[in-house]
Amino acid sequence: MWLSQSDRTLVNYLARVANSLKLPLGALDADRVGRSDHDSFRRKKVPCIVVHSVTRETLPIINSKKDTLAVIQMDDYYDTYVLMAAYLAYLDYKLK
């Protein structure tokens, strides 16, 4: 996740869910990659969290000749899908 751009409460909730599912959760501030859709929400003071797939290993690959479908780790994307589905259910319960 992009920790410096994310609301701490939402980050803590995501960490709880990841921990309960025994899924890894990392933080990498993606300032060198570019902006994201969260900018407009942050400007309006809407709490947001930025979840991305950038790692220290993949950061140099972005927008390079090596940036191809072959470098995507499909198992990681599936784990992210599971994590996000559980996270949304947790937020639905927690924020009622």
Order of alpha helices (4+ residues) and beta strands (2+ residues): alpha-alpha-alpha
